């Protein structure tokens, strides 16, 4: 139940609405119970068993006083106007009481609506914010489709199962307690018999509910797998079609979907059992009440009058519905707890990249970047091993090496996408772990091989992350990135939508918009992660020209795939198996006839 408690904590900011909901539920229960008590005088008049009261009793706030005065009032109507008038009055009173009952019930639901929807809004906000905060390593271990499933299906499950049950949780226990107390007042002996039966029914319902929660968790895990398959298929549609693998992936999806369907059939069968099971158990208890209560009515000492016994059965029959609703809510909550557990796993996930207390603000870059004894391991596999490197301000260095050498990891440590296992990175002598994370990232611009664009306008993609940006500033950045010419030719120019991930643009155009974004940010430090490796010759020429424009007067770290593009850099760092094995200018490294020489020769040969 810890997971449920975690979700219910979200109701705390809405305590005012919660209190109003409870208050109006209490009024609704009170008028519901009061309307049922009208059965006794109605039946007494109908069967001519009314004991006429001719003298009014002093009115106090006690049950006996209220009953005696009500009986006196009814007796007065009977004596003055007849029994038909008394029946009419009671009937009108019942209508008024039921109206008040339902009116207050509506008010309870009215004030509950902001709680239900507000809690779900807060959960979505927290999950999304946590996804933005979590380190990149978290997403390399998790399936993207499963995370999307938690954001959508699991949150929706909480909305429909837990939050839709809150009204029942607030109202039904009040109803049940009030009705049980009333039953005890009417006949303690008969009610004790009922109380003996309730734990048995509760145990049966709890066992089914526990089974339901396990099945629901399996269902949510499997829908996460399905979402992953769909996401992978959409992303890799070109490959699927190109390799004629439609039947293969379709078969894989059908198998996963079939398994999910089987689990959901099992889940719904258990869920649908809740209503019939609780109703059947309620009827068993009702039959026992009728048998035992009937004996009390027919006994010689008549410990229970017929009209009071009928009222007892009426109250108990009304007790079945809230008990059934509470049981349904219990089952719904069990389903929701499974989803709450999956949501909690994201919310409670370790952030790993944590900002220290009272971090140092760093707004400028003045001298140098230093990698000092840096080691990094992922799942016990060493990726970087004792890296020592100083990059003075204004210098351009290139990092090269075979795939898996640790090039991207090395540059990802600088903006703290990851933290080193050992050692530290310093900017102007300050360890970046001691600085405000957002300040560090503000100093760095990144242009990567995989361009990340959003389904928005060209303007908003270039101005991404910046506030109060003018069109003139965006155009200026686009010109530096050699992007202005093709943007102008688009239907709506800078306000044209580029589609999902920039699908309406070519690879070179996407990359130049990405470069324009980095130009507009105007960072003193620039990271270029194989920014031209996936482009054709013409696009590469334009992008390379854009990169030369942006690298002017900046400290740049270039991860290079095509070695022809880095001959003019200040220093080339050669990585192999996480270690720096060579370093120097192009001419120096060529004279060594080492790894760099072999790589250049290999690319020249091709």
N, C-alpha and C positions, 0 to 999 in steps of 0.2 A: 504493500500500500504506500510505500515511500514515493513511488512514481506518481501516484494519484495526489498525494500531499503536495508534491512539487507543482503540479498543475493547479491545484486549488489555491495555492499561495498567490496565484495571479489575480484572485478575486479581491485581495486586500485593498487595492486602490479604489475599489467600487463598494466599500463597506456601507456607505450611505444607501445605495440602491439595495444592497443585500438586506439591511435592516428594514427598509420599507417593504421589501418583498415578504420578509418574515412577519412583519406587523399585519399586512393585509391578508396573508395566509391564515394568521390566527383569527382575524375577523371572519374570514370565509368559513373556516372550520366551526367557529362558534355559531354562526347563523345556520350552517348546515345541520348541526346537532340540534339546535333550537327548533328548526322546522320539523325535524323528525319526532320531537316530543309531542307535536300536535296530534300524533296517532292516538295517544291515550285518551284525551278528551273527546276526540272524534268517535272512537269506538265506544266509549262510555255512553255517549248520547245515542249512538246508533243502536246499541243493545240495551238501552234503558238501565244502565248501571251507574249513572251519575249520582254521586252523593252531594246533594245540594248544600251549599254553604250560605248561611243567611247573615253572618256577621263578618265584617272585614277585620283582618288581622293587622297589627302594626307593620308597616312596610320597612324592612331592613334588607341589607345586601347579603342575604342568606338564601340557600336553595329552598328551604322549607317555607320561608316567608313569601318568596316569589310564587311558589306553587299554590300556597293557600290563597293568596290574593288573586291569582289567575282563576282559580276555581270559584272564588267568590264572584268575580266579574262574569264568568260563564253562567254561573247559577242565576245571577241577576237577569241576564239576557233571557234565560229559559223561563224564569218566573214571569217576566214582564212581556216578552214577545213570542215565546214558544221555542221549541227545540229546532225547528227549521231555520229560524233566524240565527240560532247559535251555531248550527252547522255552516251556514253561509258565512258568518263572521270568521270561523276557524279556517274555512277554505280560502277566503281573501287574505287572511293572515299568513297562511302557508305560501301563497303566491308572492306576497311582499317579502317574506323571509328568504325564499328561493331567489328572488331578484337580487336582494342584498348579498346573498352568498355568492352568486355568480358575478355580481358587480365587483365585489372585493377580490374575487379570484382573478378577474381581468386586470385589476389594478396591480395585483401581485405579479402577473406575467408582464404587464406593461413596464414595471420598474426592473424586471429581471432581464429584459431584452438588451439594455446597455451592458449588463454584466456578461451575458453569453457572448455577445459579439465583440465586446471590448477585450475580454480575455483571449479570444482567438486572434484578434488583431495584435495583441501584445506578444503572444507566442510566435506568430509569424515574424514580427519585427525582431524578436530576440534570436530566433533561429537564423534569419537572414544576416543579421549583424554578426553572429558567431561564425557563420560561413565566411564572411569577409575577413574576419580576424584570424581564423585558424591558419596555421602555417601550410605551405604548399605540400609538405610531406604528408599531411593528413589526407589530402586528395589523391595522392599517389597510392595510398593504401585502401581507399574507399572507391566503390563503384559510383560513377557520376549519376547513373540512373537511380541507384538506391537513395542517394542524397536528394534527388528531385522527388522521389516517391515520399520521402519523409516530409519534405516541404509541402507537398500537395495532399497525397492520400492520407498520410498519418495525421496531419493537422485537421483535415476534413473529418477523419474518423473521430478525433477528439471532439470536434464541433458537434457532430451528430450523436455521439454516444454519451460522452461525459457532460458536455454543456447542455444538451437537450434534456438531460436527466436531472439537472440542478433544480429545476422547478419541482420535480417529484421529490428530490432529496430534501428540499426546504418545506414542502407542503405535506407530503404523505406521512412522515413520522408524527407531525403535529396532529393530523387527523387520526392516525392509529392510536396514539396515546390518549387523546381526548375521548375517543370512542371506547377504548378499553377501560378507562376510569369510569365512564358512564355505565358500562356493563357491570363493573364491580359494585357500583352503588345500587343497581337494580337487583342483582343476585350474585353475591360473593361466591356461593357454593357452585353455581353453574359456570361462572367465569373461571374459577380455579381449574375446573375440568378442561376448559378450552385452553388454558395456559399450559397444561401438561402436553397437549397435542402440538402446540406451536414449535417447540424445539425440534421435534421429529421432522416436521415439514421444512424447517430452516436448514437442517443438516442435508436433506435431499437436494434442496435448491443450491446450497453452497458447493456441493460436489459437482453438480452440473456446471456451475459458474466457473469453477477452477479449470475444468476441462475446456470450457469455452475460451478462456483467456489464452491457454496454450495453443489452441487451434488458430485463434485470431493472430497471435504472434507469427505463426508459420505463414499465414496468409499475407501479412504485411511484408514479411521478408521475401516472399515469392513475387509479390507485385513489384518490389524493388528490383528483382532480377529481370522481370519483364520490361520495366522501364529502361534498364540498362541495355537490353537487346535492341529496343526501339531506337534509343539514342545512338548506339553504335551503328545501327543499320542506316539511319538517316545521314550520319557523318560519313560513313563509308560507302554510300550508294554508288558512287562512280566505280569503286573497286569491285563491289558485288556484281554490278552489271558487266564490267569489263572481263571478269573471270567466269561469267556465266554461273554464278553461285546463288542465283535467286532461289532455286529449289532447295539448296543446302541450308541457307539461313532461314528460309520459310519453314523447313522441317524442324529446325532447332527451336524456332519461335513456337510452332504448334505444340511441340513436346512440353516446353515450359508452360505454355498457356493451359494445356490439358492438366498438368499437375496442379497449377493454381486453381483451375476450375474444380477439381476434385476436393481440394482443401476448402474452397468456399462453399461447396455443396454440404460438406461435413459441418462447416461452421454454421450455415443457415439452418440446418436440421436441428442442431443443438440450440440455436437461438430461438427457433420457432417452437421448441419444446417448452420454453419458459411459460408461455401463456396457458396452454392446456394443462401443464403439470400443476401450476399454482392454482388454477381453477378447480382441478380435480381434487387436490388436497383440501381446498377450501370447502368443497361440497361434502367431503367426508366428515370434516369438523362440524359443518352445519347439520348433517344428519344426526350426529351424536348429540348436538344441542337440542334438536327437536325431540329426540327420544327421551333424553334425560329431563329436559325442561317440561315436556308433556307429562311426565310422571309427577313432577313437582306441582303442576297445575291440578292434576286429577287426584292428588293425595287428599286425605280427609282433612288435614289441618290447613290445606290450601295456602302454602307458603308463598305462592306466586299466582296472582290473578291472571285471568285469560288475556285481558287487554294489555297488561304490563308485559306478559310473555310475548305477545305479538309485537309490541314495541321493542322488546329485547331482540327478537329475530330480525326486525326491520333494521335496527342499529347494526347488528352483526352482519347482515347482508350488505349494508353500506360499507362495512369494514373490509369486506372481501375485495372491493374494487381498488381502494388505496393500497391494500396489501399486494394485490396483483400488479398494480402500477409500480409499486416500490420494488417488487421482484423483477419486473421488466427493466426498471432503471438499474437494478443491481447487475443484471445480465449485460445491459448496454455498457455500464461502467467497466465490467470485466473485459469487454471488447476494447474499450478505449484505453484501458491500462496498458495493454500490449503496445498500442501506438504511443502512449505517453512514455513508455520505456525507451522506444526508439528515438523519440524527440529528445528525451533526457540525455541520451548518449551523445548527441550533438552539442547540446547546451553545456554539458559537463565535461566535454572533451578538453584535454590539456592544451592550453594556448601555445606552450613551448616558447614562442617568441614573446617574452614578457618584458614590458618596460619597467625599469627599476623605479623605486620611489624617488621623488625629487630629481628627475633626470635633468641633464644639462641641455640648454638650448644652443643649437648650432645653426646659424643662419648664413654663414659664408664659408667658402673654401679658399684658404690663403696659401698653403705650402705644399703638402704632399699627402698621399694615401700610403699606408704601410700595412702589408700583410706580415704578421709576426708569428712565426712558428705555428702556422695554421695546419691543423689536422681536422679531417671530417670523415666520419664513418656513417654509413647507412645500413641498418640491419646487420651490424657487425662487419660489414664489408668496407674496407678502407677505400675512400674515393680520393681524398687529398692527403698527402703525407709530408708534413714539415715544409710548408710553403713559406718562403721569405722573399718579399718583394716590396720595393719602394717605387712609387710612381709620382714624380715631382709634378707640380702644377704646370699645365700647358703642354705636357708631353703626351704623345700618342704611342701606346704599346699594343702589340698584337699577341694574342694567345692562340697557338695552333697545337695540333696533336691529333692522333687517331681518335675515332669514336670511342667514348667511354673513358677518355683520359682524365676527365674532371674539369673541362674548360667551362661549361655552363654553370657547374656547381661553384666554381671559383668566383665567377662574377655575381652569382645569386647571393653570395655571402655578404657582399658590399651593401645592398639595400636591406639587409636582414630578412630576406625571404627564408633563410635558414640561419642557424647559429653554428659556429664551428664546435667540434667536439673538444678541441684543445687549441690554445693560442688565442690571439685577438687581432682585430683589424682596427687601425687608428686613422682618423682624419685630423690633420693638423695636431697630432699628438694626443688627441682625445679618443679613448676607446669607444667605439660606436655603441657598445652595450650600455654605456653611461649616458648616452644622448637620447633626446626625444626622437622616437622612430620616424614620426612624420617629418621632422626637420631634416633627417638624413635623406629620406626619400625625395624631399623637395630639391635637394642638391643634385639629384641624379635623373638623367633622361635615358630611357631605354628604347631601342629599336631592335626588335627580335626577328628571327627568321619567320616565325609564325605570326603574321600580323593580326592583332586583336582589334577588330572594329565592331561597332554596335549598330543595331538596326535603327538608324537615326539619320539625320541630315549630315552632309559633308561638314557644314559649319560646326555642329555639335560634336562631331568626332574629332575635329581638329582642336576645338576649344575644350575638350574633355578634361575635367578636373580644375579648370580655371573659372574664376568668377568675373563678371563685368567685362567680358571680352568684346571688343568692337569688331565689326566686319573688316575694317581696314587692317587691324592687327592680324586677323586670320588670313586675309589675302596676302599680306606681307610674308607671313610664314609659308604659305603655299608657294609663293614665287621662289623663295629660297630652296624649297624642296622640289622644284620643277613640276609642281602639280597644278599651278594656276591655269595653264593652257587647256588641259582636258576638263578641268572643273567648269570653266566658262562655257564649254560646249555642251554640258549636261542640260537637260530640259529646264530645270529651275536653278541652275548654277550652284551656288554654295548652299542652297536650301533644298537640294535634291536628296531624296532618300536613297541610301546605298544598299538597302536590303540586309537580310540576315548575314552577319559576318562579312559584309561588303561584297555579297555575291554578284552585284550588278557591275562590279569593277574588275579589271584584269589584275593579275598578280602584281605587276609593276605599279599600277595605279594605287592599289591598296597600300603597298609599301611606301609610296611617296606621301600618301595621306598620313601614314604612321610617322614618317619623318617630319612632316609639317607640324604634327602634334608635339613632337619633341622640340622642334624649333621654337614654337610658341611658348613652351614651358621655359625655354632659355636657361637650361641648367648649366652649372660650371663643369659638371662631370657627365660624360656621355658613355653609355655602354651600347655597343653594336654587336648583337649576337647573331653572326652569320646572316646578316641582313640582305645579302644578294645571292645566297646560294641556290635559291629555288627559281631564279628568274632567267628569262631568255637573254640573249646577248644585247639586244637593243634596250630592253627594260633595265638590264644591269648597268648599261652605260649611263642612262638617265638617273638611276638611283644612286650609282657611284658618284656621279657629279653632285647630286643632292647631298650625299654624305660628306663630300669634301667641303661643301659650303657650310654645313652645320658643324664640322669638326674644327673650323678655324677658331683660334683663341679659346679652345676648350681642352680639358684633360679627357682623353678618350681611351677606352679599353675596347679593342676590337677582337672578337672571336672570328677567325677567318677560315673559310673552307677553300676558297679560290686564292691561292697564294700570290697570284699576279696582282692582287688588289692591295697588298700590304708592303710592297717593296720600299715605300717611302716613309714608313713609320720610324719612330725614334728607336724602338727596341722591340725585338721579337722574342717571345717566351715560348719555348717548346715543352709541352707537357707529355709525359708518358707514364701510364699507370699511377697517376696522381702525384708525380714528382716532376720538378723542373730539371730537365736533363740538358738543355742547351739554352743560351740566351745571348742576344747581341743583335747587331744590324744585319740586314740581308747579306751584305758583302762578307761580313765576319763569319756568319753561319755557313755561307757557301764555301768559304775557304777551309772550314773544318771537315768537309766531306762526311758529315754525320747524318743524323735523322732528317734534319731540315733539308739538306742537300738531296737526299733520296726522295723526299716528298716533292720537291720542286722538279726533279728529273722525271718523276712518275707522271706529274701533271703535264709537263712539257711534252712528254712522249705521247700522252693521250690527246 
